[in-house]
Amino acid sequence: MKFIEKYQKIFALCGMIGPFFYAMIWILGGILQPGYNHITDDVSTLLAVGAPNKLLFDLMEATYGILMIIFFASLHWTINKGKGSILGPGAFLVNFVLHVVAVFFPLDAGGGILSQTAQIHGILVGLMVFLSIVGLLAMWRRVKNVDRWKGYDIYTLITLIFLLIFGLLAAIPIGFEIMGLTERLVATTMGQYFVVIGLKVYRTSGSLVGV
């Protein structure tokens, strides 16, 4: 597609910049919200009903989701001009649509999950984790057959292994007690992956529009 080829570097920048918006949510949360604990408190608590800086963090979460939607909407074509399964980029695309949707289904005040809205948030988070696993599996299979992406199949598989390890850690009792830490490990694992593949696309694409 000529449109994607023309704006490929811009789409790549979206993938590289997006994860930093998400990281800044919890970094700023620790600075702006008294009593917030990076070890025990999850990121969703910062976006819960009545949270002190909810509007700011809602906007940052939505921005993160939109930037990543733009990136993954273009990635299927970018990898090998659309040759191969769309499942990997597609799973991540749906994942980030759910990120944006989750903004409208916050946790209860203080991070509780008693209301129907908060329970829907929990379901959305579970779906996002599942889609991340599917996305990495599909990306691993997809890029291992593309010469220009040589080595990225192993990198994708290693990322998947770390995601599963940290995800399982979050699921056990001690994981619940350090939910903030385990969530950050999962988010950092995925965030670095997005930045790296975004950088890969940026380096192998044409010049920025107008440059």
N, C-alpha and C positions, 0 to 999 in steps of 0.2 A: 504494500500500500504506500503510495507516494506521500500521503499525509503523515503516516507514522515515520517514514524515513526522513521527512523534512524536519520534524520536530523531535526526533529521537533523543537528542541530548537533553532537551527540556524534560521529556518524560523520565529520562534517567535521573536527572536532578531531583525530580519529585520523589523517586525511590530512595535516593541518598539522604534527602533532607527530612523526609517524613518521620523516621524513627527518632530523630532528635526532638521533635515536638512531643512525642510520648515520654521520652526520658525527662524532659523538662517539667512535665506534670508532677512527677514525684520529687524531682529536685526542688522545684519551687514550693511544693507542698510541705516539704520538710523545713523550709525557711519561713513560709508565711503562716502555716497552721500550727499554733501552739499545741504541744503534746503529741504531735504526729510522730509515729515511730516507724522507721524504715524497715525494721526487722519484723515487727508483728502486724503492722497495718498494711492492707492491700491498697492498690492504686484506686480502686473503685470507691473506696471510702471518701476520697477527695472529691468525688462527683456525686456523693449521696445527697439525698434531700436535706436541705438546710446547711450544707457544708459552707464554710466561710467564703471560699473563693470558687464556688461551683460554676458560675458563669464563665470565668476565665478558663477553668480547666475543661469545661464542656466545649468551648470554642477550640481549645488546643487539641482535644480528642477528635473532634469533628474534622479539624484541619489535617491531622494525621491520617485519618481514614480516607479523606478525599484525595490527598496526595498519593497515597498508596493505591487507591482505585485507579487513578490516572496511569500510574506506572504499570500495574498489572494488566490493565486493559490493552496496553501496547506490547507487553512482553511476548505474547504468543507469536506475533509476527516477527518481533525483534530477534528471537533465538535463532530461527532458521527460515525466515520468510514464510512463516505459517505452516511449515512442514513438520508434522508430528502431532502428538496428542495435546489438546487444549486443557487437559485436566489440571496440570500443575498451576499455570497462571490463572485458570478459571477458579480453582479452589481458593486461591489467595484473594482473587477479586471478590468472591462472595464473602470471604472472611472479613474483608475491610468494609464491605457494605454493612455487615452486622456490627462492626465497630461503630459506625455512624448511627445505626438504629439503636444501639445500646445506650447512647446518650439520652434518648427519650424514655428509657426505662431504668432510672437510677435505683440504687439501693435505698433502703429506709434510712432515716436519720441515724447517724452513728455507724452506719454500715450494716444494719440489720437486713434480714431477708424474710420478713413476716408477710408483707403485702404481696399481692399478685404481681404488681409492677416489679418489685425486687426479685421475685422468683423468676420472672421472665428474664431479668438481667442475668441471673445465674445460668439459665438455660442457654442464653446467647453466648456467654463466656465458654460454656462447655462445647458448644458448636464451633466456636472459634478455635479452640484447642484441637478439636477433631479435624477441622479443615486445614490447620497448619500441618498436622501429621500427614494427611492425604496429599497436601500440596508439596511437601518435601519429598515424599515417596515418588510422586509423579514427576517432579522436576529432576530427581535423580535418574529415573529411567529415560527421561526426555533428553537431557543434555549429554548423556554418556555416548550418544550416537551422533553428536555434532562435533566435528573436528575443531571448530573455532572456540568451543567451550570445553576443550580437553582439560581434565583435572578438576573441573567444577562438579562433576558427578561424585567424586570422592569427597570433596568439600561439602556437598549437599548431604551426603550420607553421614558424615561426621556430625554435621549440625543436627540432623535428625536424631542421632544417638544421644547427643547432649540434651536435646529437647525431651526425649523420653525419660532420661535419667532425672532431670529436674522436675518433669511433670509427675513422675512417680513419687518423688520426694514430697511434692506438694500434697499428694493424695493420702499419705500416711499420717497418723496422729501427730507426730512431731512437726510434720509439715504445716499442719493447721496452726500450730503454736508460733511458727515463724513464717506465716503466710506472706508477709511483706518481702522477706528475703527470697523465698522460693519463686514468688511471682516476678521479682526483678531478675532472677537468674533465667527464667523462661523468656522474659521480654528482651533481655540482653542477648540471649542466644539467637532469637529471631531477628532482632534489630540489626545485629552485626551482619547477618546473612543478607538482609535487604540492602544494606549499604554496600556490601561487597559486590553483589550482582548488579546493583545500580551503577557502580563504578565500572564494572566490566562492560555494560552497555554503553556507558558514556565514552569509554576509551575506544570502542570499536565502531562508533557511529560517526556520522559526518559532522560538519561544523554547525555551531549554533546559528539559528536563523538570524540573518542580518549581520553576521560577523564575517 
